[in-house]
Amino acid sequence: MADIRAYQMLIDGEWVDASDGGTFDSTNPATGEVWSRVPEATEADVDRAVRAAHEAFLNGPWSKMTPTQRGKCLRKLAELLADRSEELGRTETIDTGKMLKETKWQATYIAEFFQFFAGCADKISGETLPIDKPDLFVFTKREPLGVVAAVVPWNSQLFLVAVKIGPALAAGNTVVLKASEHASAAMLEFGKLIEEAGFPPGVVNIVTGHGEPCGRALTGHKLVARVSFTGGPGAARHVLENTKNNFAEVSLELGGKSPFIVFEDANIESAVNASIAGIFGATGQSCVAGSRLYLHEDIADEFLDRMVAQAKEIKIGDPLADETQMGPLCTTGQRDRIESELAFAVEEGAKILTGGKRPDGFDGLYFEPTIVSCPSQGLRIVDTELFGPVLCVQTFRTEDEVVALANDTEHGLAAGIFTRDSARSLRMADAVRAGIVWVNTYRVVSPIAEFGGIKGSGYGRESGFQAMYDYTRPKTVWMNTSDAPMANPFVMR
């Protein structure tokens, strides 16, 4: 076995072990070998991190820096991310199984998110109010909230960190970031760039550990003002329970089971390619994965013939290799759940068109690209997020029918619509209940555009300038401009 890399947490500008010496191992999902060891934070460690962030917010250099100065720190961080994208991507690939060409590209692209929020730092403003009383000047100003707890999953972690801590730091908050227990290494490597970018000690702290006690202690800490969480609905319920005592503001992004709708007039080649990218890109381990495919009856056979053929040609392999198109799953639990749900779906009447099993010749957590024909919306697999390369397919005849099918879900994060009819595309964008709708494209993001879900996919929005306001609160200031003394309060006129 290769040497195991030992990591430490970043708390108050220092790299530290867990206070009790506890650790847990991280396994490379492509090989099944332990490759790194990470601290298991205690409640005391979390408390220290939150108090460091609180002190940095109230009294540290961060609290005295101008918005323009904060923006300069974020710009420096963006430059470092772009420069170190290769090594950050490699670490994330080894830890999660995501393809290196994707993790490396993502590390480079999220630099643009930090550049965007750097530019936003000195653009937050209040307003003067045309108040209905004489001799009073009233204005609002926006102030940072305080300590932000940012909780991210292992998938797309650098991107999710950018859309959480980017606006939080630009607005003047401080942060305690909890990395996923499934893959913490990339976050800790990212912490080294925080130091190099010139952020004062305590402004960004990174803790590692499981939901209990680390996640609970963080999200329920009395000094945490806001929790930004991305993950599953079960963990989100614990977050809401934890925040009942500190009254922290909460935003939740909880994944989805996104519909991908293809009408009879669609560009078939484009739609097939987009669907392949939407469900098999990142091995299906994406919160916006287009995992429910709805095909118009007139083009269903042609579409599936093309898609099945392409799915069979996807090259599975080492995520570090350039020729690989799909890597392994991240955790054993994901693969076990996928196999169980597929078996149950077949019992319910589903038909596996391709895939459905572990590929031969691999020791890691690999699973074949899988397409499943579902005879009805009532199959459990249709609305169960599997977080893997599994696509459920149904057909439809009318626009009203597919709208009903698309909206018949507990989720509401994203949707894809493929049609050349512009009027129809606008009708569908209005009718489908989702926080993000892509028309004739899929799975694209930008620092300028907000994203987030509805229903079981959570609430709150990330990215875009509006995110700056979500990490601030308005303060109203009343100023009496008259030199006359205030009237006797007991003399009514």
Residue, then its C-alpha position, 0 to 999 in steps of 0.5 A: m500500500a502506498d504511503i497514507r497522506a495525513y491531513q490537518m484542519l485549519i482553525d484560527g490560522e493554524w493547522v491542527d489535529a483533532s483535540d483527542g487525536g481522532t482520525f478517519d480514513s479516506t479510500n480511493p474509490a477507483t482502487g479501493e485503497v486507503w490513501s489519506r487520513v483526516p482528523e475527526a473533529t470533536e465538539a471542542d474543535v468545532d467550538r474553537a473554530v466558531r469562536a475564532a471566526h466570531e472573534a475575527f468577525l468582531n475584532g480581527p483585521w477582517s472587521k476593519m478592512t474595507p469592502t475593496q480590500r476584501g475583494k482583493c483577497l478574493r481576487k488573489l484566491a481566484e488567481l491561486l485557484a487557477d494556477r493550482s487547478e492541476e494539483l487540486g483536481r488531482t487530489e479531488t479525483i483521487d479522493t472522489g473518483k471524479m475524472l481529472k479532466e473535470t475536476k481540473w477544469q472545475a477548479t479553474y472555472i470556479a476561479e471566475f466565481f471568486q472573481f465575480f464575488a470579488g467585484c461584488a464586494d464593494k457594490i452592496s448598498g442601501e437606500t434613502l427612504p422618502i419617509d412620511k414624517p418631517d425633519l427626519f433623514v432615514f436610510t438603510k445600510r446592509e451589514p454582514l451576518g456574522v459567522v457562516a457555517a458552510v456544509v458541502p458534500w463531496n461532489s462538486q465540492l470546490f464549486l459549492v464552496a465558491v458559491k457559499i463562501g464567495p458571497a459570504l466573505a465578500a459581504g464581510n462575514t467569516v466562515v467555518l467550512k465543514a468538508s464532507e466525511h467522504a472526501s475531505a482532502a480537496m477542501l484541506e488543500f483549498g485551505k492552503l490557498i486561503e492562507e496564501a491569499g492573505f485572509p487573516p487568521g480565523v476568517v476561514n476555518i475548515v473542520t472535518g468529521h461526520g454529522e455527529p458530532c461535527g455537523r451537529a455542533l457546527t450548525g447548532h452553535k450559538l454563535v453561528a448566524r447562517v447555515s448554508f447546506t448542500g446535501g440530502p434531505g435526511a441530513a437537512r432535517h437534522v440541520l433544521e432541528n439543530t438551528k432551532n436554538n440558535f435561530a440561524e438563517v438557513s439555505l438548503e440545496l437538497g438535490g433532485k430527480s430532474p425531468f429531461i423532456v424531448f419533444e418531437d421537433a427537437n434536434i435529436e443529436s443535440a438532445v441525445n448528447a445533452s442527455i448523455a452529459g446530463i446523466f452520465g457526466a460525473t458518473g451521474q453524481s450531480c444534484v442536477a442530473g437529468s435522471r428522468l427522461y420523457l420522450h415524445e412517442d414519435i421520436a422515442d425509438e430513434f432517440l433510444d436507439r441512438m442513446v443506448a448505442q452511445a451509452k455502450e461506447i462510454k469508456i469506463g476507467d481510471p479517472l486520472a487517465d485522459e481517455t476515460q469518459m466515466g469513472p467510479l462512484c464515490t462510496t460503496g453505499q451508493r453502489d449498493r443502493i443503486e443495485s437494490e433499487l434496480a432489482f426492485a424496479v425490475e420486479e415492478g416491471a421496469k426493463i433495463l435497456t443497457g447497463g445495470k451491473r458492475p463492469d467486468g475487470f474493475d476492482g473499484l466502485y464502478f457501475e455501468p451507464t444504465i438506461v431503464s424503461c419504466p412502464s409507469q410513473g408509479l415505479r419507486i425508482v422514477d422519483t428516487e434520487l440514486f446519485g449514479p449513472v441510472l436514467c429512467v425513461q418514459t414516453f408521452r403524447t401531449e404537452d399537458e401530459v408531460v407537464a403533469l409527469a414532470n411535476d409529479t415529484e417530490h423534487g424541484l431543482a432542475a429541468g431540461i426542455f428540448t424543442r424548436d418551438s420557441a412559444r412551447s419552450l416558454r410555456m414549458a419553462d413556466a409550467v415545469r416546477a423547478g428552480i432551474v430550467w434549461v432549454n436546448t442545453y443542459r447542466v450549464v452554470s455561471p457566477i452571474a446566474e442564481f440556482g436553487g430548488i423548490k419543494g423537496s429540493g430545498y430553498g434559498r438561492e446561490s450564485g448571482f449578485q442576489a447571493m450577496y444580499d442573502y449574506t447581509r441584513p439591512k439596518t435602518v437608521w433614523m436621523n432627526t435633522s431639526d434643531a428643535p427639542m423633541a416634544n414632551p411625550f406626555v403632551m399630545r397635539 
